[in-house]
Amino acid sequence: MLYGAPLLKHVDFPTSEVLGPGATEDEIQDLIDRHKLILIKPVFRGGVGKKGKAGLIGRASDLKTALKEKERLYFIEHQHGNARVKANGVTFESGVPAEHEVYFAITDSTHYRAPTMTLTHRGGVDIEELDKHEVAQVPFEALTGLKAFVVANALTDIGAPKEIISPLVQHLPKLWELVHHYGMTTLELNPIRMRPGREGRLTPVACDFKCGFDRDDPRWQRLDLQDHLFAADASAFEHEVNQLRTHQGQSDVFVINENGTILAPTFGGGANSLVTEVLGEAAIISSDFGGNPPYEKMKAVARICYKHWLAQANVLFIIGGKSNNTDIYETFRAMGDALREYFSSHGPTPLYVVVGRGGPNLVRGMGALAETCESLNLPYRFFGFDSAISEVVNYVKGIDEWMKANGRAEIAAHLKLRPGA
């Protein structure tokens, strides 16, 4: 909420009151005096969930307790998925008394191929834990936006209490304006607490905020957000690749398992989702390098990938769907040239190269990459656009297991490397 509250003010959506890590004792005491209860939450880079379940949200109704919770949480560490993250500061947020809590999200749905609203009056919990009959998922037309009647119908369909329907119908459609006008890909408020007013009328108050941006959409720049908000706890590898965002083509990367054994530069979001899911912990990175990157950028991306991960990789797995506009020859030539340079500067490493791709100049691109593999004495296997990606991924998993068993040693001997390389 430290950064979410100012964003929500762009569309006049009510939020809890928030003080940042630099709040003075007088400011904290004033917040307690006015709201009776405050919440102390650690500040992590990027969106980090499950803080409540992990006991990382403190509560205080007096200054002494608030300062004690600040000391406990200021630099606390939290295990989130495969990542262990460390806080750097805390926020102090006003408590919001409420009988009803609401979950609301807008996302780009691959199922409906449209922006989709997810809404339930059972907020404050993991959405996956709820019965499907209590959750409304409603696609809507991006050109016309999220209309009030869509919200009203959804709340009625899931049996929401009548007293919360009118306030939500009034306020929730504003959130589409925030998503649409500032280049967001997703927005989630959980919980929205329905605060009673003097006359009993409820007001929705956002108490937790998450969002994601399409960094290739220039509209997010209207918000003048600080660069460190997009850094998460980026590794040196992610940071280096992100420096190439200003060039043509995509360069989206995330380290899945720094101890993985399959380096899979992937082209296309659909391919990326399938590949990372099936490879699981064996995958080192999740990536999307599509968008027709020029030779110079693709070579720079490949060089960074190789520098950080090639020495530990059993398989270099270059994979993507059938491209419409990406020049396969240019991308494969760039990746092959970067591989030559790596072997020249760092020495050979046992590696099996597998490719699954389709698109313009495919045969020419595969020919260039095959020539590189042969010149470096590396085994390789190429699959064209007529091969199912799922089958290619399973093939790669088999190669990885063979490499772990004795294949790496065999290739090392072929490359005349010392044992154990």
C-alpha positions in Angstrom: 0.0 0.0 0.0 3.0 2.3 0.4 3.0 2.6 -3.4 -0.5 1.4 -4.2 -2.3 4.1 -2.2 -0.9 7.0 -4.4 -1.8 5.0 -7.6 -5.4 4.4 -6.4 -5.7 8.2 -5.7 -5.5 8.7 -9.5 -9.0 7.2 -9.7 -10.3 8.4 -6.3 -10.5 4.9 -4.8 -10.5 5.0 -1.0 -7.5 3.4 0.7 -6.2 2.9 4.2 -3.9 5.6 5.5 -0.2 4.6 5.1 3.1 5.9 6.6 6.4 4.9 5.2 9.6 3.6 6.9 10.7 7.1 7.7 7.6 7.9 9.9 8.5 9.7 13.1 7.2 8.5 16.5 4.9 11.5 16.6 3.4 10.5 13.3 2.9 6.9 14.4 1.3 8.0 17.6 -1.1 10.3 15.7 -2.1 7.4 13.4 -2.8 5.3 16.5 -4.8 8.1 18.1 -7.0 8.5 15.1 -7.5 4.8 14.1 -7.0 3.0 17.5 -5.3 0.0 15.6 -2.5 0.1 13.1 -0.8 -2.7 11.1 3.0 -2.9 10.6 4.0 -4.6 7.4 7.5 -5.3 6.0 8.5 -3.7 2.7 9.8 -6.2 0.1 10.9 -5.4 -3.4 8.3 -6.8 -5.9 5.1 -8.5 -5.0 5.6 -10.9 -2.2 2.6 -12.9 -0.9 1.7 -15.0 2.1 3.0 -12.4 4.6 0.0 -12.8 6.9 0.2 -16.6 7.0 4.0 -16.3 7.8 3.3 -14.0 10.8 4.8 -11.0 9.1 2.1 -8.5 9.8 2.2 -6.8 13.2 -0.6 -5.2 15.0 -0.4 -2.4 17.6 -2.7 -0.1 19.5 0.1 1.7 21.4 3.4 3.3 20.3 5.6 0.9 22.3 4.2 -2.2 20.6 4.4 -0.5 17.2 8.1 0.3 17.6 8.7 -3.3 18.8 7.0 -4.7 15.7 9.0 -2.3 13.6 12.3 -3.6 15.1 11.1 -7.2 14.5 10.0 -6.8 10.9 12.3 -4.1 9.4 14.9 -6.5 8.0 13.1 -9.8 8.3 13.6 -12.6 5.8 10.7 -14.4 4.1 10.7 -17.6 2.0 8.4 -17.0 -1.0 8.2 -19.9 -3.5 11.8 -20.6 -4.5 13.1 -17.2 -3.5 14.2 -16.0 -0.1 13.7 -12.3 0.2 14.7 -9.7 2.8 12.7 -6.7 3.8 14.1 -3.2 3.8 11.8 -1.1 6.0 8.2 -1.3 7.2 4.9 0.6 6.6 2.4 1.7 9.3 -1.2 1.3 8.0 -4.4 2.3 9.6 -6.7 -0.5 10.7 -10.1 -0.5 9.0 -13.0 -1.9 11.0 -15.3 -3.9 8.8 -17.7 -6.8 8.8 -17.3 -7.6 5.1 -14.1 -8.2 3.1 -14.0 -8.3 -0.7 -11.5 -9.7 -3.3 -11.2 -8.0 -6.6 -8.8 -8.4 -9.5 -8.5 -7.5 -13.2 -6.2 -9.6 -15.4 -5.6 -10.4 -19.0 -7.1 -13.8 -19.3 -5.6 -16.3 -21.8 -8.8 -18.3 -21.5 -11.3 -15.6 -22.5 -8.8 -13.6 -24.6 -10.1 -10.5 -22.9 -9.6 -8.5 -19.7 -11.4 -10.4 -16.9 -12.8 -9.3 -13.5 -12.5 -11.7 -10.6 -14.7 -10.8 -7.7 -15.9 -12.4 -4.4 -17.4 -11.2 -1.2 -15.2 -13.7 0.7 -12.0 -11.7 0.5 -9.0 -11.7 2.7 -8.1 -15.3 1.9 -6.4 -17.2 -0.9 -8.8 -17.1 -3.9 -8.0 -20.8 -4.6 -9.4 -21.9 -1.3 -13.0 -20.7 -2.1 -15.8 -22.7 -3.7 -16.2 -21.8 -7.3 -19.8 -20.7 -6.7 -18.6 -17.9 -4.5 -16.2 -16.4 -7.1 -17.3 -14.5 -10.2 -15.0 -14.5 -13.2 -16.4 -12.2 -15.9 -14.7 -11.2 -19.1 -15.5 -7.7 -20.5 -14.9 -5.7 -23.6 -11.7 -3.6 -23.3 -13.1 -0.9 -25.6 -16.2 -0.2 -23.4 -14.5 -0.9 -20.1 -15.8 -2.4 -16.9 -19.4 -1.2 -16.6 -21.3 -0.9 -13.4 -24.0 -3.4 -14.4 -21.2 -6.1 -14.9 -20.2 -5.6 -11.3 -23.8 -5.6 -10.1 -24.7 -8.8 -12.0 -21.6 -10.6 -10.7 -22.3 -9.7 -7.1 -25.9 -10.8 -7.4 -24.9 -14.1 -9.0 -22.6 -15.1 -6.2 -25.1 -14.1 -3.5 -23.2 -11.1 -2.1 -24.9 -9.2 0.8 -27.2 -6.5 -0.5 -25.6 -3.8 1.6 -22.2 -4.1 -0.2 -23.5 -4.2 -3.8 -24.2 -0.5 -4.3 -20.9 0.8 -2.8 -18.9 -1.6 -4.9 -20.9 -0.9 -8.1 -20.0 2.8 -7.5 -16.3 2.3 -7.0 -15.0 -0.8 -8.7 -15.4 0.3 -12.3 -12.9 3.1 -11.6 -10.2 0.5 -11.3 -10.4 -0.4 -15.0 -9.4 3.2 -15.7 -6.2 2.7 -13.6 -5.4 -0.5 -15.4 -6.2 0.8 -18.9 -4.7 4.3 -18.8 -1.4 3.3 -17.1 -0.3 0.1 -19.0 -1.1 -2.4 -16.3 -1.4 -6.1 -17.0 -2.9 -7.0 -13.7 -4.4 -5.4 -10.6 -5.4 -7.1 -7.4 -7.0 -5.7 -4.2 -7.3 -8.2 -1.3 -8.9 -7.3 0.9 -11.1 -4.4 0.2 -12.7 -3.8 3.6 -16.2 -2.4 3.7 -16.0 0.4 6.3 -19.3 1.6 7.8 -19.9 5.3 7.8 -21.9 7.4 10.2 -25.2 6.7 8.6 -24.4 3.0 8.2 -23.5 3.3 4.5 -20.5 1.2 3.6 -17.4 2.4 1.8 -14.9 0.1 0.1 -11.4 0.7 1.4 -8.4 -0.9 -0.3 -6.1 -2.5 2.3 -3.7 -4.4 0.1 -2.6 -3.7 -3.4 -0.7 -5.6 -6.1 -0.2 -4.8 -9.8 1.9 -5.6 -12.7 2.9 -3.4 -15.7 3.7 -4.1 -19.3 7.1 -2.4 -19.5 6.9 -2.3 -23.3 3.7 -0.1 -23.0 4.8 3.5 -22.6 1.7 4.5 -20.6 3.2 3.3 -17.3 5.7 6.1 -17.6 2.9 8.6 -16.9 3.1 7.6 -13.2 6.7 8.7 -12.7 7.4 5.5 -10.7 10.9 5.0 -9.3 13.1 2.5 -11.1 13.8 0.4 -8.0 10.1 -0.6 -7.8 10.6 -2.8 -10.9 13.9 -4.3 -9.7 12.4 -6.8 -7.3 15.4 -8.6 -5.7 16.9 -9.0 -9.1 19.9 -11.2 -9.6 23.0 -9.9 -11.4 21.8 -11.9 -14.4 18.3 -10.4 -14.4 19.7 -6.9 -14.0 22.1 -7.3 -17.0 19.3 -8.6 -19.3 16.9 -5.9 -18.1 19.4 -3.2 -19.3 18.5 -4.3 -22.9 14.9 -3.4 -22.5 15.3 -0.2 -24.5 16.1 -2.2 -27.7 13.7 -3.9 -30.2 12.5 -7.3 -29.1 11.5 -8.6 -25.7 14.0 -9.5 -22.9 11.8 -10.9 -20.1 13.7 -13.2 -17.7 13.3 -14.7 -14.3 15.6 -17.1 -12.4 13.7 -20.2 -11.5 16.4 -22.3 -10.0 20.0 -21.1 -9.8 21.0 -24.8 -9.4 19.1 -26.0 -12.5 20.7 -27.9 -15.3 18.7 -26.8 -18.4 19.4 -23.4 -19.9 16.3 -22.7 -22.0 16.2 -19.4 -23.9 12.6 -19.3 -25.0 10.7 -17.4 -27.6 7.1 -16.6 -27.0 4.9 -16.4 -23.9 2.9 -19.6 -24.7 6.1 -21.6 -25.2 7.6 -20.1 -22.1 4.6 -21.2 -19.9 4.7 -24.7 -21.2 8.5 -25.1 -21.1 8.9 -23.8 -17.5 6.0 -25.8 -16.2 7.2 -29.1 -17.7 10.9 -28.7 -17.0 10.2 -27.7 -13.4 13.2 -27.4 -11.1 15.6 -28.5 -13.9 15.0 -25.2 -15.7 17.5 -22.4 -14.7 15.5 -19.5 -16.1 12.1 -18.5 -17.4 12.4 -16.2 -20.4 10.7 -14.7 -23.5 13.1 -13.3 -26.1 10.6 -13.0 -28.9 9.5 -9.8 -30.7 12.1 -10.1 -33.6 15.2 -9.0 -31.7 18.0 -7.7 -34.0 21.3 -9.6 -34.2 23.1 -7.3 -31.8 20.6 -7.6 -29.1 20.2 -11.3 -29.4 23.9 -11.8 -29.2 24.1 -9.6 -26.1 21.3 -11.6 -24.4 22.9 -14.9 -25.3 26.3 -13.7 -24.1 24.8 -12.8 -20.7 22.9 -16.1 -20.5 26.1 -18.1 -21.3 28.3 -16.1 -18.9 26.0 -16.8 -15.9 24.7 -20.3 -16.6 26.4 -22.3 -19.4 29.1 -23.8 -17.1 26.5 -25.6 -15.0 24.1 -26.4 -17.8 23.7 -29.9 -19.2 21.5 -28.8 -22.1 21.2 -25.6 -24.0 17.6 -25.7 -25.1 16.5 -23.1 -27.6 12.8 -23.3 -28.0 9.8 -21.4 -29.3 6.7 -21.8 -31.4 6.3 -21.1 -35.1 7.2 -17.4 -35.4 5.4 -15.0 -37.7 8.0 -12.2 -37.7 11.1 -13.2 -35.8 14.0 -13.9 -38.2 15.3 -17.3 -37.1 18.5 -17.0 -39.1 19.4 -13.7 -37.3 18.6 -15.0 -33.8 20.3 -18.4 -34.3 23.4 -16.8 -35.9 23.6 -14.4 -32.9 23.3 -17.2 -30.4 25.8 -19.4 -32.2 28.3 -16.5 -32.5 28.0 -15.9 -28.7 28.5 -19.6 -28.1 31.8 -19.5 -30.1 32.9 -16.5 -28.1 32.1 -18.2 -24.8 34.2 -21.3 -25.8 37.0 -19.0 -27.0 37.2 -17.0 -23.8 36.1 -19.5 -21.1 37.1 -22.8 -22.7 34.9 -25.7 -23.7 32.1 -27.1 -21.4 30.2 -30.4 -21.8 26.9 -29.4 -23.4 24.1 -30.9 -25.5 22.3 -28.5 -27.8 18.6 -29.0 -28.5 16.5 -26.7 -30.7 12.7 -26.6 -31.4 11.6 -23.7 -33.6 9.7 -22.6 -36.6 9.5 -19.4 -38.6 11.1 -17.3 -41.3 14.6 -18.5 -42.5 14.4 -21.6 -40.3 16.5 -23.9 -42.5 19.1 -21.3 -43.0 19.2 -20.5 -39.2 19.4 -24.2 -38.2 22.2 -24.6 -40.7 24.2 -21.8 -39.2 23.7 -23.1 -35.7 24.5 -26.7 -36.7 27.8 -25.4 -38.2 28.6 -23.8 -34.9 27.9 -27.0 -32.9 30.0 -29.1 -35.2 32.9 -26.7 -35.1 32.8 -26.8 -31.2 32.4 -30.6 -31.2 29.0 -30.4 -29.4 26.2 -33.0 -29.9 22.9 -31.5 -31.1 19.4 -32.3 -32.1 17.1 -30.0 -34.0 13.3 -30.1 -34.3 11.2 -28.1 -36.8 7.8 -26.5 -36.6 6.1 -29.9 -37.3 7.2 -31.3 -33.9 5.0 -30.7 -30.8 6.7 -28.5 -28.2 5.6 -30.9 -25.4 7.4 -33.8 -27.1 10.5 -31.7 -27.6 10.5 -30.7 -23.9 10.2 -34.3 -22.8 13.1 -35.2 -25.1 15.2 -32.5 -23.4 14.3 -33.9 -20.0 15.6 -37.3 -21.2 18.8 -35.8 -22.4 19.3 -34.0 -19.1 19.0 -37.3 -17.2 21.5 -39.0 -19.6 23.9 -36.1 -19.0 23.6 -36.5 -15.3 24.2 -40.2 -15.5 27.2 -40.4 -17.8 26.6 -38.2 -20.8 28.4 -35.2 -19.4 31.5 -37.3 -18.7 31.4 -38.7 -22.3 31.1 -35.3 -23.9 33.9 -34.0 -21.6 36.1 -36.8 -22.8 35.2 -36.0 -26.4 36.2 -32.4 -25.8 39.4 -33.6 -24.1 38.6 -32.0 -20.8 39.8 -33.1 -17.4 37.6 -35.6 -15.5 34.8 -33.9 -13.5 34.4 -31.0 -15.9 
